[in-house]
Amino acid sequence: MMISRGFARSGTSVWKQSFRQISSSAAVASDGNTKPQAHFFRPVLQPMLKEGSFSGKVALVTGGGTGLGMGMATMLSLLGADVVISSRKADVLEKTAEEIQKVTGRKVLPFAGNVSKPGDVAAVVDECEKVFGLPTIVINNAAGNFVAPTERLSSNAFKTIMDIVLVGSFNVTSEVGKRLIGQEKGGNFLAITTTYAQTGSAFVVPSAAAKAGVEAMTKSLAAEWGRYGMRFNCIAPGPIETKGAFSRLDPTGEFRKLMLNRLPTGRLGEINEISNLACYLLSDYASWVTGEVVNFDGGELPFMAGAFNPLVKVTNEQWDLMEAAIRNVKGS
């Protein structure tokens, strides 16, 4: 395509300008909202892989209109992939496709569809195959979630989340996977889940159950479809700020403070960071990685798991007092 060749000729200066644009448009800075140790863990936002790493590859990203999906789609496009983004809202997709194209100089195909409906999924893959070819890279990122006491959930509410997250991921994976098998092509599949899929969590039972199912499906297909040249992995992200999300879900900022207190790295994640991890897992550099769930959470999960981890708040003076008190206990 002419626009792709133009980007390929544009050289290092445009490459550097592109990652500056993606950094400012797809990631939200955490300045002023970090812990002191965060300066040891500064995010690196530019692409980790070399220019052209995905040249000749076709990628399908569900939930690609906003947030993490947009960030990963942008990074893939920046690295040379032909990208199709899909979600239910056509107007959002079209705007996002235009924004990505401005950053990367590559055509991005927006195609609306509901992943919970097999007919919609087939139509998206048909269009992708018609314009770019059959995708050999798939990111299952479409998701739905809401916070609610489980006793207030209706059966329909539970089913809605399961249909989007678990059934939707199966529909996309099955549709693309069967076509890849038929054409004797390999492929790389990545699902975006969550750390509480491994532990469970109150008030998000449908999401926890659905994403746990996605992780089980990922591991199962890694074992079964490896013989067809396919890899399957998951990224389970912790708190990553996206534009608008925190203003809607945490208008007072109190939950953000709570999250920072349980992040050993002292800061939230950035969209470009998970985009770099996703691109690595989808690249040939990770050809021996399959069936894995990679926790990407700034250490939140191990911090929350340790019974004594909250003692990080204890000062040296308090430790001195505690030690003295313990030594004074008879038999110690």
The 8 nearest C-alpha neighbors of each residue, nearest first, counted from 0:
[[1, 3, 2, 4, 106, 105, 5, 131],
 [2, 0, 4, 3, 5, 6, 105, 106],
 [1, 3, 5, 4, 0, 105, 104, 6],
 [4, 2, 105, 6, 5, 0, 1, 7],
 [5, 3, 7, 1, 6, 2, 8, 0],
 [4, 6, 2, 8, 3, 7, 1, 9],
 [5, 7, 9, 3, 4, 8, 104, 2],
 [6, 8, 4, 5, 9, 3, 10, 51],
 [9, 7, 5, 6, 10, 4, 3, 11],
 [8, 10, 6, 7, 13, 5, 11, 12],
 [11, 9, 8, 12, 13, 14, 7, 6],
 [10, 12, 14, 13, 15, 9, 16, 50],
 [13, 11, 15, 14, 10, 16, 9, 17],
 [14, 12, 16, 15, 11, 17, 10, 9],
 [13, 15, 11, 17, 12, 16, 10, 18],
 [16, 14, 12, 17, 13, 18, 11, 19],
 [15, 17, 13, 19, 14, 18, 12, 20],
 [18, 16, 20, 14, 15, 19, 102, 13],
 [17, 19, 21, 20, 15, 45, 16, 22],
 [20, 18, 16, 22, 17, 21, 23, 15],
 [21, 19, 17, 23, 18, 22, 24, 102],
 [20, 22, 18, 24, 25, 23, 19, 17],
 [23, 21, 19, 20, 26, 24, 25, 18],
 [22, 24, 20, 21, 26, 25, 19, 27],
 [23, 25, 21, 22, 26, 20, 27, 19],
 [26, 24, 70, 21, 22, 23, 270, 27],
 [27, 25, 270, 22, 269, 23, 24, 271],
 [26, 28, 241, 240, 29, 269, 242, 25],
 [29, 27, 30, 26, 269, 23, 240, 31],
 [28, 30, 32, 31, 27, 33, 267, 266],
 [31, 29, 32, 28, 33, 266, 27, 37],
 [30, 32, 33, 29, 34, 28, 266, 35],
 [33, 31, 30, 29, 34, 266, 256, 259],
 [32, 34, 266, 265, 31, 37, 29, 30],
 [33, 35, 265, 37, 36, 266, 259, 32],
 [34, 36, 37, 33, 38, 265, 39, 266],
 [37, 35, 38, 34, 39, 265, 264, 40],
 [36, 38, 265, 40, 39, 35, 34, 264],
 [37, 39, 40, 36, 41, 35, 34, 265],
 [40, 38, 37, 36, 41, 264, 35, 265],
 [41, 39, 37, 38, 264, 42, 36, 265],
 [40, 42, 38, 39, 37, 43, 266, 264],
 [43, 41, 44, 40, 272, 269, 268, 271],
 [44, 42, 45, 41, 272, 271, 46, 47],
 [43, 45, 271, 22, 42, 272, 46, 18],
 [44, 46, 18, 43, 47, 22, 19, 271],
 [47, 45, 48, 275, 44, 18, 74, 49],
 [46, 48, 275, 45, 49, 279, 44, 278],
 [49, 47, 46, 52, 50, 279, 78, 275],
 [48, 50, 52, 51, 47, 78, 46, 53],
 [49, 51, 78, 52, 48, 79, 77, 14],
 [50, 52, 79, 78, 54, 53, 49, 80],
 [53, 51, 78, 50, 49, 54, 79, 48],
 [54, 52, 79, 80, 56, 51, 78, 55],
 [55, 53, 79, 51, 80, 56, 52, 78],
 [54, 56, 53, 80, 57, 79, 81, 51],
 [57, 55, 80, 53, 54, 81, 58, 135],
 [56, 58, 134, 81, 80, 82, 135, 136],
 [59, 57, 136, 82, 134, 137, 81, 83],
 [58, 60, 83, 137, 82, 84, 134, 136],
 [61, 59, 138, 84, 63, 137, 83, 85],
 [62, 60, 85, 63, 141, 140, 139, 86],
 [61, 63, 141, 86, 140, 68, 64, 85],
 [64, 62, 68, 84, 69, 61, 60, 85],
 [63, 65, 92, 69, 95, 62, 91, 68],
 [64, 66, 69, 63, 68, 67, 62, 95],
 [67, 65, 69, 68, 241, 70, 242, 64],
 [66, 68, 70, 69, 270, 71, 65, 241],
 [69, 67, 63, 71, 70, 66, 62, 65],
 [68, 70, 63, 65, 72, 66, 64, 67],
 [69, 71, 67, 73, 68, 25, 72, 270],
 [72, 70, 274, 74, 68, 73, 69, 67],
 [73, 71, 69, 75, 70, 74, 68, 76],
 [74, 72, 76, 70, 71, 75, 99, 77],
 [73, 75, 77, 71, 76, 72, 78, 70],
 [76, 74, 78, 72, 77, 80, 73, 71],
 [75, 77, 80, 73, 79, 78, 74, 72],
 [76, 78, 74, 103, 75, 79, 73, 80],
 [79, 77, 51, 75, 50, 76, 52, 53],
 [78, 80, 54, 51, 53, 76, 77, 52],
 [81, 79, 76, 53, 56, 54, 75, 57],
 [80, 82, 57, 58, 56, 76, 131, 107],
 [83, 81, 58, 107, 80, 57, 59, 76],
 [82, 84, 108, 59, 109, 107, 58, 60],
 [85, 83, 63, 60, 109, 61, 59, 108],
 [84, 86, 61, 110, 111, 63, 62, 109],
 [87, 85, 62, 111, 112, 88, 61, 63],
 [86, 88, 112, 111, 113, 89, 85, 62],
 [89, 87, 91, 90, 86, 111, 92, 112],
 [88, 90, 92, 111, 91, 93, 87, 110],
 [91, 89, 93, 92, 88, 94, 95, 111],
 [92, 90, 94, 89, 93, 88, 64, 95],
 [93, 91, 64, 95, 89, 109, 90, 94],
 [92, 94, 96, 90, 95, 91, 109, 89],
 [93, 95, 97, 91, 92, 96, 98, 90],
 [94, 96, 98, 92, 97, 93, 64, 99],
 [97, 95, 93, 99, 107, 98, 94, 92],
 [96, 98, 100, 94, 95, 99, 101, 93],
 [99, 97, 95, 101, 100, 96, 94, 102],
 [98, 100, 102, 96, 101, 97, 73, 103],
 [99, 101, 104, 97, 103, 105, 102, 98],
 [102, 100, 98, 99, 104, 103, 97, 105],
 [101, 103, 99, 100, 17, 104, 20, 98],
 [104, 102, 77, 100, 105, 101, 99, 17],
 [103, 105, 100, 6, 101, 102, 2, 3],
 [106, 104, 3, 100, 103, 2, 107, 76],
 [105, 107, 100, 108, 104, 2, 81, 3],
 [108, 106, 82, 96, 83, 105, 100, 109],
 [107, 109, 83, 84, 82, 110, 106, 96],
 [110, 108, 84, 92, 93, 83, 85, 96],
 [111, 109, 85, 123, 84, 108, 112, 89],
 [112, 110, 89, 87, 86, 85, 88, 109],
 [111, 113, 87, 119, 86, 114, 85, 120],
 [112, 114, 87, 115, 116, 119, 86, 120],
 [115, 113, 167, 116, 120, 112, 163, 119],
 [114, 116, 167, 163, 162, 113, 166, 117],
 [115, 117, 114, 119, 118, 113, 120, 167],
 [118, 116, 120, 119, 170, 121, 115, 114],
 [117, 119, 121, 120, 116, 122, 113, 123],
 [120, 118, 122, 112, 116, 117, 121, 113],
 [119, 121, 117, 123, 122, 118, 114, 171],
 [120, 122, 118, 124, 119, 123, 125, 117],
 [121, 123, 125, 119, 120, 124, 126, 118],
 [124, 122, 120, 126, 125, 121, 127, 110],
 [123, 125, 127, 121, 126, 122, 128, 120],
 [126, 124, 122, 128, 123, 127, 121, 129],
 [127, 125, 129, 123, 128, 124, 130, 122],
 [126, 128, 124, 130, 129, 125, 131, 132],
 [129, 127, 132, 133, 125, 126, 131, 130],
 [128, 130, 126, 127, 132, 131, 125, 133],
 [131, 129, 127, 128, 132, 126, 108, 125],
 [132, 130, 128, 127, 129, 57, 81, 133],
 [131, 133, 128, 129, 127, 130, 134, 57],
 [132, 134, 128, 135, 127, 57, 131, 124],
 [135, 133, 57, 58, 136, 59, 132, 137],
 [134, 136, 186, 57, 187, 58, 133, 137],
 [137, 135, 58, 187, 134, 186, 188, 59],
 [136, 138, 188, 59, 58, 60, 189, 139],
 [139, 137, 189, 60, 190, 140, 188, 59],
 [140, 138, 190, 61, 168, 141, 189, 191],
 [139, 141, 62, 61, 191, 138, 190, 142],
 [142, 140, 62, 61, 139, 164, 163, 86],
 [143, 141, 164, 163, 140, 144, 62, 160],
 [142, 144, 160, 163, 164, 145, 141, 206],
 [145, 143, 206, 160, 142, 146, 203, 205],
 [144, 146, 147, 203, 143, 206, 202, 205],
 [145, 147, 202, 203, 144, 148, 204, 201],
 [146, 148, 202, 149, 145, 203, 151, 152],
 [149, 147, 202, 150, 151, 152, 146, 201],
 [148, 150, 152, 151, 202, 147, 204, 203],
 [151, 149, 148, 152, 153, 147, 202, 204],
 [150, 152, 149, 148, 153, 147, 156, 154],
 [153, 151, 149, 150, 156, 154, 157, 148],
 [152, 154, 156, 155, 157, 151, 150, 149],
 [153, 155, 157, 156, 158, 152, 159, 151],
 [154, 156, 158, 153, 157, 159, 152, 160],
 [155, 157, 153, 159, 158, 154, 152, 160],
 [158, 156, 154, 205, 155, 159, 160, 161],
 [157, 159, 155, 161, 156, 160, 162, 154],
 [160, 158, 162, 156, 157, 161, 155, 163],
 [161, 159, 163, 162, 158, 143, 157, 205],
 [160, 162, 158, 165, 209, 164, 159, 163],
 [163, 161, 166, 159, 115, 160, 164, 167],
 [164, 162, 167, 115, 160, 161, 142, 166],
 [163, 165, 142, 161, 167, 162, 209, 168],
 [166, 164, 209, 168, 161, 167, 213, 162],
 [165, 167, 162, 169, 168, 115, 164, 170],
 [168, 166, 115, 114, 163, 170, 169, 164],
 [169, 167, 165, 171, 170, 166, 139, 164],
 [168, 170, 166, 172, 167, 171, 173, 165],
 [171, 169, 167, 173, 168, 172, 117, 174],
 [172, 170, 174, 168, 173, 169, 120, 175],
 [171, 173, 169, 175, 176, 170, 174, 168],
 [172, 174, 176, 170, 171, 175, 169, 177],
 [175, 173, 171, 176, 172, 177, 170, 121],
 [174, 176, 178, 172, 177, 173, 171, 179],
 [177, 175, 173, 179, 178, 172, 174, 180],
 [178, 176, 180, 179, 175, 174, 173, 181],
 [177, 179, 181, 175, 180, 176, 182, 174],
 [180, 178, 184, 176, 182, 181, 177, 183],
 [179, 181, 183, 177, 178, 182, 184, 176],
 [182, 180, 178, 179, 183, 177, 184, 176],
 [181, 183, 179, 180, 184, 178, 177, 185],
 [184, 182, 180, 181, 179, 185, 227, 178],
 [185, 183, 179, 182, 180, 186, 228, 227],
 [186, 184, 228, 229, 227, 179, 135, 183],
 [185, 187, 135, 229, 136, 228, 230, 188],
 [186, 188, 230, 136, 229, 281, 135, 231],
 [189, 187, 137, 231, 136, 138, 230, 232],
 [188, 190, 138, 232, 233, 231, 139, 137],
 [191, 189, 139, 233, 138, 140, 192, 234],
 [190, 192, 234, 140, 233, 235, 139, 189],
 [191, 193, 235, 210, 234, 190, 233, 236],
 [194, 192, 235, 236, 195, 196, 237, 191],
 [193, 195, 235, 196, 197, 236, 237, 294],
 [194, 196, 198, 199, 197, 193, 200, 207],
 [195, 197, 211, 207, 194, 199, 210, 193],
 [198, 196, 195, 194, 199, 211, 193, 207],
 [199, 197, 195, 196, 200, 194, 207, 300],
 [198, 200, 195, 196, 207, 197, 201, 204],
 [201, 199, 195, 203, 202, 198, 204, 207],
 [200, 202, 203, 204, 199, 148, 149, 147],
 [201, 203, 147, 148, 146, 204, 149, 200],
 [204, 202, 146, 206, 201, 205, 207, 200],
 [203, 205, 207, 206, 202, 208, 201, 200],
 [206, 204, 208, 157, 207, 203, 160, 209],
 [205, 207, 209, 208, 203, 204, 144, 210],
 [208, 206, 196, 204, 210, 205, 209, 199],
 [207, 209, 211, 205, 206, 210, 204, 212],
 [210, 208, 212, 206, 165, 161, 211, 207],
 [209, 211, 213, 212, 207, 192, 196, 208],
 [212, 210, 196, 214, 208, 213, 209, 207],
 [211, 213, 215, 209, 210, 214, 216, 208],
 [214, 212, 210, 216, 211, 215, 165, 217],
 [213, 215, 217, 211, 212, 216, 210, 218],
 [216, 214, 212, 218, 217, 213, 219, 211],
 [217, 215, 219, 213, 214, 218, 220, 212],
 [218, 216, 214, 220, 215, 219, 231, 213],
 [217, 219, 290, 221, 215, 216, 220, 214],
 [220, 218, 216, 222, 221, 217, 215, 223],
 [219, 221, 223, 222, 224, 217, 218, 216],
 [222, 220, 290, 218, 231, 219, 225, 223],
 [221, 223, 220, 219, 225, 224, 218, 290],
 [224, 222, 220, 221, 225, 219, 226, 227],
 [225, 223, 226, 227, 220, 221, 229, 222],
 [224, 226, 229, 228, 227, 221, 223, 222],
 [225, 227, 224, 228, 223, 229, 222, 221],
 [228, 226, 225, 224, 229, 185, 180, 183],
 [227, 229, 185, 225, 226, 186, 230, 224],
 [230, 228, 186, 225, 185, 187, 227, 224],
 [229, 231, 187, 289, 221, 188, 225, 186],
 [230, 232, 188, 221, 289, 290, 217, 189],
 [233, 231, 291, 189, 290, 289, 292, 217],
 [234, 232, 292, 190, 189, 191, 293, 291],
 [233, 235, 293, 191, 292, 236, 294, 192],
 [234, 236, 193, 192, 294, 194, 295, 293],
 [237, 235, 295, 296, 193, 234, 294, 194],
 [236, 238, 296, 295, 239, 194, 193, 235],
 [239, 237, 267, 268, 240, 296, 236, 258],
 [240, 238, 268, 267, 269, 237, 241, 270],
 [239, 241, 27, 238, 269, 245, 267, 242],
 [242, 240, 66, 244, 243, 27, 239, 26],
 [241, 243, 244, 27, 240, 66, 245, 26],
 [242, 244, 246, 245, 241, 247, 240, 248],
 [245, 243, 247, 246, 241, 242, 248, 240],
 [244, 246, 249, 248, 247, 243, 250, 240],
 [245, 247, 250, 243, 244, 249, 248, 251],
 [246, 248, 245, 244, 249, 250, 243, 251],
 [249, 247, 245, 246, 244, 250, 243, 254],
 [248, 250, 245, 252, 246, 251, 247, 254],
 [249, 251, 246, 252, 247, 248, 245, 253],
 [252, 250, 253, 249, 254, 246, 255, 248],
 [251, 253, 255, 249, 254, 250, 256, 245],
 [254, 252, 256, 255, 251, 257, 249, 250],
 [255, 253, 257, 256, 252, 249, 258, 251],
 [254, 256, 258, 252, 253, 257, 259, 249],
 [257, 255, 259, 253, 254, 258, 260, 252],
 [258, 256, 254, 260, 255, 259, 253, 261],
 [257, 259, 255, 260, 261, 256, 254, 262],
 [258, 260, 256, 262, 261, 257, 265, 266],
 [261, 259, 257, 258, 262, 256, 265, 263],
 [260, 262, 258, 259, 299, 263, 302, 257],
 [261, 263, 299, 259, 265, 264, 260, 297],
 [264, 262, 265, 298, 261, 297, 299, 302],
 [265, 263, 262, 297, 37, 266, 40, 36],
 [266, 264, 34, 37, 262, 263, 33, 259],
 [265, 267, 33, 264, 37, 259, 34, 268],
 [268, 266, 239, 238, 269, 240, 29, 259],
 [267, 269, 239, 238, 266, 270, 240, 272],
 [270, 268, 272, 271, 26, 239, 240, 27],
 [269, 271, 26, 272, 273, 67, 70, 274],
 [272, 270, 274, 44, 269, 273, 275, 26],
 [271, 273, 275, 274, 269, 270, 44, 276],
 [272, 274, 276, 275, 270, 271, 277, 269],
 [275, 273, 71, 271, 277, 272, 276, 278],
 [274, 276, 278, 272, 273, 277, 47, 271],
 [277, 275, 273, 279, 274, 278, 280, 272],
 [278, 276, 274, 280, 275, 279, 273, 281],
 [277, 279, 281, 275, 276, 280, 282, 274],
 [278, 280, 282, 276, 281, 277, 275, 285],
 [281, 279, 277, 285, 278, 282, 276, 288],
 [282, 280, 278, 279, 187, 277, 285, 283],
 [283, 281, 279, 284, 280, 285, 278, 286],
 [282, 284, 286, 285, 281, 279, 280, 287],
 [283, 285, 282, 286, 279, 280, 287, 281],
 [286, 284, 283, 288, 280, 287, 282, 279],
 [285, 287, 283, 288, 284, 282, 289, 230],
 [288, 286, 285, 289, 284, 283, 230, 280],
 [289, 287, 285, 286, 291, 290, 280, 230],
 [288, 290, 230, 231, 291, 232, 221, 287],
 [289, 291, 218, 221, 232, 231, 217, 292],
 [292, 290, 232, 289, 293, 233, 288, 218],
 [291, 293, 233, 234, 232, 294, 235, 290],
 [294, 292, 234, 235, 233, 291, 295, 232],
 [293, 295, 235, 296, 234, 236, 292, 194],
 [296, 294, 236, 235, 237, 293, 297, 234],
 [295, 297, 237, 236, 298, 299, 294, 238],
 [296, 298, 264, 299, 262, 295, 263, 268],
 [299, 297, 296, 263, 300, 301, 262, 302],
 [298, 300, 262, 302, 296, 297, 301, 261],
 [299, 301, 303, 302, 298, 304, 194, 296],
 [302, 300, 304, 303, 299, 298, 305, 308],
 [303, 301, 299, 300, 304, 305, 308, 298],
 [302, 304, 300, 301, 305, 299, 261, 308],
 [305, 303, 301, 302, 300, 306, 308, 299],
 [306, 304, 308, 307, 303, 302, 301, 309],
 [305, 307, 308, 304, 309, 303, 302, 310],
 [308, 306, 305, 309, 310, 311, 304, 302],
 [307, 309, 305, 310, 306, 302, 311, 303],
 [310, 308, 311, 307, 312, 306, 302, 305],
 [311, 309, 312, 308, 313, 307, 314, 306],
 [312, 310, 309, 313, 308, 314, 307, 263],
 [311, 313, 310, 309, 314, 308, 260, 315],
 [312, 314, 310, 311, 317, 318, 315, 316],
 [313, 315, 317, 316, 318, 312, 311, 319],
 [316, 314, 318, 317, 319, 313, 320, 312],
 [317, 315, 319, 314, 318, 320, 313, 321],
 [316, 318, 320, 314, 319, 315, 313, 321],
 [317, 319, 315, 321, 316, 320, 322, 314],
 [320, 318, 316, 322, 317, 321, 323, 315],
 [319, 321, 317, 323, 318, 322, 324, 316],
 [322, 320, 318, 324, 323, 319, 317, 325],
 [323, 321, 325, 319, 324, 320, 318, 326],
 [324, 322, 320, 326, 325, 321, 319, 327],
 [323, 325, 321, 327, 322, 326, 320, 328],
 [324, 326, 322, 328, 327, 323, 321, 331],
 [327, 325, 323, 328, 324, 331, 322, 329],
 [328, 326, 324, 325, 329, 323, 331, 322],
 [329, 327, 325, 326, 331, 330, 324, 323],
 [328, 330, 331, 327, 326, 325, 324, 323],
 [329, 331, 328, 327, 326, 325, 324, 323],
 [330, 329, 328, 326, 325, 327, 324, 322]]
